[in-house]
Amino acid sequence: MVKLLTFGNLFLERVAIQVGRRSIINLRGALGVKKLHSSKAFGFFAKGYLYHYLTTQDTTYLDLAREHLAWLENNYTKGYNGMSWGNSFDFASRGGFIPKGLPTIVWTAHISESFDFAYSVLKQESYKNTVIKAAGFIHENLERFEDDTGVCLGYVPGETCVIHNSNLLGAVALLRAWKYTQNNDYYDLARKAINWSCSRINSDGSWYYGDDMKYKWLDNFHTAYNLDSLVAAQDIGGEDLVKQDVIDATYKFWVDNFFLEDGTPGYYHNETYPIDIQCASQAIESLAKYSERDQNAIHLALKVANWTIDHMQKKNGAFRFRKGRIVNNNLELIHWGQ
């Protein structure tokens, strides 16, 4: 139905997706949009269940993690080198049109992290092999934008792009495989990708979403992705890969500009609303991770978590998509929020 109404026009498709996301009324049923599996959600939930198992030692959550990882092992995108994952639906944004089934570097990198975590907990060989195969997809199937500062990895097969969080996520996915294989091709490409993005950090420690003029904005959760990736890359490859001052500047700008005193996670550095559940959920995870380096980060993580429970959680237990100044969007999205 949506495809018919937009006549295959990219601009109209972008408008339709934004209307569907931002409408306070769930229009999906009326437009014939079916519930579909989310590969990214399977990866996030597997990771969450593993954390819960480690905290509680309740093997119920271990079984659930294994079920979700098995689904991902059986439902990766066929037709490419290695293993990769994408959307089960068409998606249009200012970056272009991504048809359903086309694997993305972001989905693949996030899922690679879940398998790497699972291998560290369970030592199941197939999980390590999946991490390696995900790197194989990134190395073999994605276009690259290259200049004298390094390489920016493509978002999807067949297209170049100049987006920092996807480039850095892909670099870390390559490094995860390198630590197991010592394949220097993975290390060298990761180093070039990190160099490309780090050469473009702003002088105040902020990060534009990407390098084209259409990507010149600063937002909360993509900055958090960049921080996570920089820290992970340094943890694997040391300061030869990522200088500490880059991490310090990124972290300082992020915590100084995207949060209110009570833990409210703003969307933009200069505009709090609309507050997106992804700003909240990613902040909690990134701050908790960073607390291994700075104990103060856990205090802000707790503030954000408490604010999110108080303001974003609904009576049925689910978390709403967005909170506006006056009106809330109560849609329940499976990945990012839940």
C-alpha positions, -999 to 999 in steps of 0.1 A, spaced: 0 0 0 27 25 9 47 16 -22 16 23 -43 8 56 -26 44 69 -31 48 59 -68 83 47 -61 94 83 -55 123 85 -30 111 118 -15 76 106 -11 88 73 4 109 93 30 78 114 38 57 83 43 83 67 66 85 98 87 47 102 89 45 66 101 72 71 127 61 104 140 23 99 140 8 96 174 -17 71 159 -4 37 147 -11 38 110 6 6 101 -25 -17 102 -45 7 81 -17 8 55 -13 -29 54 21 -29 71 27 -63 87 48 -72 117 82 -86 106 112 -100 122 140 -76 131 175 -91 128 189 -62 147 165 -68 176 175 -104 177 211 -93 181 202 -68 208 180 -92 227 207 -119 226 231 -95 242 206 -84 268 198 -119 278 235 -127 282 240 -97 305 210 -108 325 223 -144 327 257 -131 340 239 -110 366 214 -136 378 230 -169 368 195 -179 357 200 -203 328 165 -194 314 182 -163 299 211 -183 286 186 -205 267 169 -174 253 202 -159 242 211 -192 224 177 -192 207 182 -157 194 217 -163 182 206 -195 164 179 -176 146 205 -151 134 228 -179 123 200 -194 102 186 -161 88 216 -141 75 215 -126 40 225 -150 13 243 -141 -19 273 -123 -4 307 -133 10 306 -141 47 276 -134 69 255 -102 70 220 -89 80 196 -62 69 160 -51 72 130 -72 64 113 -41 50 121 -12 26 136 19 41 141 54 27 161 82 43 180 113 31 209 88 26 189 70 -1 167 39 -5 176 6 10 154 -23 -2 144 -51 21 169 -78 24 199 -57 14 225 -61 42 239 -31 60 272 -25 77 254 -12 108 231 -42 113 260 -66 106 284 -48 130 259 -47 159 251 -84 154 288 -92 152 292 -75 186 265 -98 201 282 -129 187 316 -117 200 301 -112 235 284 -146 233 317 -162 224 334 -145 254 307 -160 277 301 -194 262 332 -202 241 310 -218 214 332 -220 183 304 -211 159 299 -177 175 336 -169 169 332 -181 133 302 -158 128 323 -128 140 349 -137 114 324 -142 86 308 -108 94 342 -92 89 345 -111 56 313 -95 44 325 -60 53 359 -65 37 347 -82 5 313 -67 -3 312 -31 6 323 -1 -16 349 22 -2 354 60 -4 391 66 -3 413 97 -1 446 107 14 431 105 50 420 69 47 389 50 38 352 53 45 333 20 43 301 18 24 268 15 42 254 -12 18 268 -32 -11 270 -12 -43 270 23 -28 296 46 -12 287 68 17 305 92 41 289 84 74 310 82 106 291 59 129 287 32 102 323 35 92 335 32 128 312 3 136 325 -15 105 361 -9 115 355 -24 150 338 -54 134 369 -60 113 391 -56 144 370 -82 163 378 -107 136 415 -96 135 420 -105 171 410 -141 164 426 -145 129 455 -120 129 444 -113 93 463 -81 86 439 -72 57 412 -67 83 435 -46 106 448 -24 78 413 -16 65 401 -9 100 430 14 106 423 33 74 386 36 83 394 49 118 419 74 104 394 87 79 368 95 105 392 107 132 406 132 108 372 148 107 363 152 143 354 188 150 378 209 172 353 209 201 350 171 202 317 169 183 309 147 154 287 155 124 267 125 113 286 124 81 309 143 57 284 156 31 265 188 36 233 169 40 247 152 70 258 183 90 240 177 122 250 165 157 229 140 176 230 121 208 230 84 199 252 86 168 278 104 189 275 75 214 280 50 187 312 68 177 324 69 213 317 31 217 335 23 185 366 44 194 368 28 228 364 -7 214 390 -1 187 415 12 213 408 -17 236 416 -41 208 444 -23 190 458 3 215 466 40 210 483 32 177 448 29 163 429 55 184 445 84 203 433 90 238 427 127 232 401 118 205 382 96 230 385 122 257 372 150 235 343 129 222 332 119 256 334 154 271 314 170 243 288 142 245 281 144 283 284 182 284 259 189 255 233 161 253 220 157 288 201 179 313 210 179 350 182 154 358 195 129 332 171 139 304 188 127 272 184 154 245 182 146 208 205 173 195 233 192 211 213 224 211 177 211 212 163 186 237 130 176 220 118 154 206 133 129 231 138 96 213 140 63 231 172 56 212 188 86 228 179 71 262 187 35 256 220 41 238 231 66 265 225 40 292 246 14 274 274 37 263 277 53 298 277 19 315 305 8 292 325 40 297 322 36 335 351 11 332 372 41 323 355 69 343 335 59 374 314 91 371 298 78 339 278 53 359 261 81 379 249 97 347 238 63 334 217 58 365 202 93 361 193 85 325 179 51 334 157 65 361 145 94 339 137 69 312 117 46 335 98 76 349 90 93 316 93 68 287 79 36 302 42 29 297 18 11 321 21 -21 300 59 -22 306 69 -12 271 89 20 263 73 47 241 91 58 209 92 96 216 84 122 242 75 157 229 72 190 247 34 185 248 24 153 230 40 118 233 44 92 205 34 59 222 45 36 194 64 6 207 95 -2 185 111 -35 192 147 -25 186 164 5 202 138 8 230 126 -24 243 
